[in-house]
């Protein structure tokens, strides 16, 4: 079992270094080792999760192609420039909202340069809002009803009667409070901008350029509004169907009444939303497949395909040994499973892949479904090593140089806000589930 685990960790580390689809295809190679070398029988691939994510990505990509994301960025820019003195609070709330609505943290790219410029113009150290804004865009993944991670969690806990509302009523308030806790801490991070020696040196040497940034304009406002409206209404419909089982269609099959699963509902609604956006706004479907949301989303699908399948196979093949070695410890202290989720997310760079890889173990160990929901925000650990795209982008957008990676790599601008937000979210979740 230990040898198998070493093969899995090697596949994860190498795949993460390759980037792109590397994580998914290395998961496939790890699965080949487990199957052909160690003789483990492969489990079923995570088809439902992959198809749900693909449907959501299709709808989000259509909205982006129609100008919906650009319109949302313009609205956000207007808000941030209107209240520049509150940028450290408003910045993370904006990136949180963007991710919550779109289901992917990659939408934050468009807002980060606005946050950096508004902070600099207001003589606020850009590190303060940028650090927590990146963290907020990750925390919202575990609160969004249509994110890949939430969809994976819902599909895997459906056996216990858990609904989408059960997940959201814990994850939304917990992650919001966590983000605000990180934001309040960030308001006192570092020296004031014009007291920072490195920034003053940049000014003195003429290395700092005051270039004005303005968010991309929207060519057709009407099309963009339609796209945003359709996408948001579909998201609301997903929440309603996921929360009220009596609203879901029922079918009589061989005398047995069957309720349409949430996997099918999400797939049907999101594909329909994508179709309506393309038809009503007359958007080029090829353009939708070329956007940043589609590319990032499809990489996530491939990652889940390989990594989750490999993880499922390993856990299913060794569940007896795993339960015998750690069941008593985890039963007494189930919060330890949250640490495992956090550490795995650092390696996988994906909340959804972490959930699909580790949650079967948590379920097999008998951890309460509500406890697993409370621990859900622990999968937001990939800020720990500062090489994730949104982290790198935030560093590059800060022309003052205050957002940085420290001398020892781990003492970077995102570490403390990230730890505060994640720990607060999990601890509050553990407190809430005591009353459920």
Secondary structure, DSSP 8 states (H G I E B T S, - for coil): -HHHHHHHHHHHHHHHHH-TTHHHHHHHHHHHIIIIIS--------HHHHHHHHHHHHHHHHHHHTTHHHHHHHHHHHHHHHTGGGHHHHHHHHHHHHHHHHS-GGGGHHHHHHHHHHHHHTT--HHHHHHHHHHHHHHGGGT-TTSHHHHHHHHHHGGGT--HHHHHHHHHHHHHHHHHHHHHHHTT-SS-GGG-HHHHHHHHHT------------S-HHHHHHHHHHHHHHHHHHHHHHH-GGGS-EEEETTEEEE--HHHHHHHHHHHHHHHHHHHHT--HHHHTTSHHHHHHHHHHHHIIIIIHHHHHHHHHHHHHHHHHHHHHHHH-TTHHHHHHHHHHHHHS-HHHHHHHHHHHHHHTT--HHHHHHHGGGG--TTSSS-SHHHHHHHHH-TTS-S---TTSSS-TTHHHHHHHHHHHHHHHHHHHTT-
